[in-house]
Amino acid sequence: MPWRHGIAPTRMATGRSDVTTSGSPLLVADWRKERQNGAMPRVQIKDVPDETHAVLRRRAALAHQSLQEYLLAKLIEEAATPSLEEVLDRASGRAGGSVPFVDAVTALHDDRDRR
């Protein structure tokens, strides 16, 4: 159940009896429990240097995103890109190719020359 701006919704929005129609918030413990039910995993990073935090906030603003949206996009991008170790591990399980070494070197040089 999404919570906007960190404020628990009213009874009218949730149909719950522990939230009044006047918009009184849930007790903090109840609110946290409700907020975490069905939620995606969370990551918390502590002790971020001030300058690093400032740079990331500026980059998020330039991207028209909140800091959380910006960092989430960066984490997804990082996880989607295989590391060098992952690529080499995948390649090590493959059988050798059928292209002669000289032809492979020539193709590599031709590809580099086109750049």
N, C-alpha and C positions, 0 to 999 in steps of 0.2 A: 504494500500500500504506500504510494508516494507521499511524502510530507514536503510541502512547499515552504521554503524559507525557514526550516527548522521549527515550525509551529504546528502543533497537533491540530487536525481538522475538527470541526464541530460535529455534533451528533447528527445534524442534518446531512452532512456529507458521508458519514460513516455508518449511521444507523446503530451505533454503539450506545449502550445505556450509561457507560462511565464517562461520557463526554456530554456536557450540557449544551442546550441549544443557544446559550448565551456566549458560547465559544470558549468556556473555561477549559484550559488544557488538562490533559491527563496528568496523573502523577508522573514524575520524572521516571521512576522505575518502570511503570507500565508503558510509558511512551517509548523508552529505549527497547523494551521487550517487543512491543508491536513493530517498531521500526526495523528490528533485525530479523523478524520472521520473514522468510522467503527472500531475504536480501542476498545480493551477490557477495562474494568474498571481499574483504576490505584490506587495504594496505595502509600502514601509517609509517611515515618516515620522520624520525626525530633528529634533532641537532643539525638542521640544514643551515649552512652558513648564510648570514644576512645577505651578502652580495649575490650568492647563488639564488636565493629566494627572490630577490629584487629582479634579477635578470629573467627568471622564469615568469614572474608576474608581468613584466613588460612584454615578453614574447606572447603570452596568453592574451594580453590586451590587444596587441597588434593582430592577432588571429581572430579577434572578436569572440573570445572564449573565456570562460572562467578558468582559474588556475587548475581546478579539478578536471574540467573537460580537456584542457590542454595536456595535462600530465597523463590522463587516461589514454588519449590518442597516441601519445609518445610510447606508453607502455605496450599498447596493442601493436603498434608498428615494430617495436623492438622484439616482441615475442613472435611476430610473423616472419621476421628475418632470421634465417638460420645462422648460427655462429660458424666460424671457420671450422671448429672442431666437429660440429654436426655435419657439415658438408663433407669433410674428409672422412668421417666415420661412415657416412652413406656411400661415398665413392669407394671406400676400401672393400665393401661387400660386393662390388660389381666385378664381372669378369673383364679381362682385357679386350680392347677393341680390335678391329680387323684392319685398321688403317696402318700402313707401314710408317715407321718413325719419321722418315724423310718427308713423306707427304704431310704428316701432321705438323712438322716444323714449318714447312712451306705455307700451309694454310694459316698457321698462326702469324707468320710474318706478313702475309697478304692482308690479313684482317687488321693488324696493327698499322700497316701502311695506309689503309683506307680511313683511319681516324684522323 
